[in-house]
Amino acid sequence: MHAVVIDEGQLRWQERPDPRVGDHDLLVAVKAAGVNGADLMQRRGLYPAPPGSPCDVPGLEMAGEVVSAGPRVTGFAPGDRVMALVGGGAQATLATVDEAHALAVPATLPWPEAGGFMEAFATAFDALFGQARLALGERLLVTGAAGGVGCAAVQLAALAGAHVVAAVRGAERRGAVAELGAAEVVGPAEVAVRGPYDVVLELVGAASLPSALEALATTGRVVVIGVGSGAKLEIDLLQLMSRRARVFASTLRARSRDEKASLIAALGAHVVPPLADGRLRVPVSQTFPLREAEIAYERFAGGGKFGKIVLVA
Ligand SMILES: NC(=O)c1ccc[n+]([C@@H]2O[C@H](COP(=O)([O-])OP(=O)(O)OC[C@H]3O[C@@H](n4cnc5c(N)ncnc54)[C@H](OP(=O)(O)O)[C@@H]3O)[C@@H](O)[C@H]2O)c1
């Protein structure tokens, strides 16, 4: 097979041995693989792959066709279209996937959308409903709402009957985010005056969280998922106490096999049906051939996109 390989901070398109298929694994011919901030961090040596995943082939999500299946696989067969979450190794022509971390691709969904679905939607779904317990009619703030996770969160929350306030710094992308179902789309400077927020999904980090906390409702919940603008800040604990606030924070990649499997089963039950019938979509800003990962990563790092950047075979 060929793979995007991290070699001393550079991305190279190299030939590699085909991956070994474990008992519960699918060998998948990759058609599309999303690019994520974690890939760029891994390339810089800041986010090593978890044990069991290839250490120098990036990629946390992909979609493709099953080529073969391990002896204990029960749910998929060669030829099936799958989309999956992996600990690494998705940006290659072949990848192995634990069948418990794979879902069937709806017939209506093109490969690039399927390849960019898993990481953003799993992250947003888990943060909003698993952690913050977002409920019908609540006011949600999503910061960094024009990115991959933000676009997923805005749609999921709107579909669940929340009032979504989306913060987007690029004015030219605010209309597109409103079309995803956000009731209000604001610039970062307006966040503090548009509250109160029952739930805050923090995708930007230190540069953004202080304004969100200022406008947090009593019994408000904050979920910290992204810290691209910085991970350290001073917080007024009295303010949190007086609001009886709760702060959650999490990562997806390092979770156990079973934790990921139950999240993916929930995605299959609750998120794939509205994805299949068009109530949810995966905005793809741009696609690049797998072998041009270097250019795709540069585009990702440049910001200003709406939704996902996806590598295609
Ligand atoms: N914890 C987890 O398990 C997990 C899982 C997935 C992602 N993440 C993290 O969550 C974050 C969002 O992921 P993503 O895939 O949606 O990334 P993304 O597509 O790059 O989106 C990030 C968004 O944040 C905006 N942004 C960045 N810095 C900003 C700032 N200083 N002020 C205002 N807006 C800012 C960007 O705007 P511009 O386009 O204008 O730059 C962009 O719209 C990333 O940090 C990612 O690493 C964490």
The ligand as an ORCA input file, in Angstrom:
! r2SCAN-3c Opt
* xyz 0 1
  N     -11.056     16.758     22.255
  C     -11.259     16.025     21.158
  O     -11.492     14.821     21.218
  C     -11.246     16.690     19.829
  C     -11.760     16.057     18.686
  C     -11.786     16.763     17.483
  C     -11.267     18.063     17.452
  N     -10.727     18.603     18.570
  C     -10.205     19.985     18.576
  O     -11.343     20.840     18.550
  C     -11.048     22.017     17.799
  C     -12.053     22.143     16.671
  O     -11.866     21.056     15.769
  P     -12.257     21.233     14.240
  O     -11.993     19.944     13.580
  O     -13.601     21.844     14.131
  O     -11.153     22.302     13.790
  P     -11.257     23.349     12.600
  O     -12.053     22.761     11.505
  O      -9.871     23.831     12.376
  O     -12.127     24.541     13.212
  C     -11.625     25.426     14.183
  C     -12.484     26.675     14.123
  O     -12.086     27.535     15.200
  C     -11.870     28.831     14.698
  N     -10.816     29.523     15.470
  C      -9.562     29.105     15.650
  N      -8.893     29.986     16.408
  C      -9.758     30.975     16.701
  C      -9.651     32.160     17.461
  N      -8.515     32.509     18.075
  N     -10.752     32.942     17.572
  C     -11.897     32.577     16.953
  N     -12.052     31.463     16.204
  C     -10.985     30.664     16.095
  C     -11.418     28.634     13.266
  O     -11.671     29.832     12.564
  P     -10.780     30.241     11.304
  O     -11.223     29.336     10.202
  O     -11.144     31.662     11.106
  O      -9.356     30.008     11.691
  C     -12.282     27.448     12.835
  O     -13.540     27.874     12.349
  C      -9.589     21.869     17.330
  O      -8.745     22.505     18.245
  C      -9.369     20.353     17.376
  O      -7.998     20.033     17.555
  C     -10.712     17.955     19.752
*
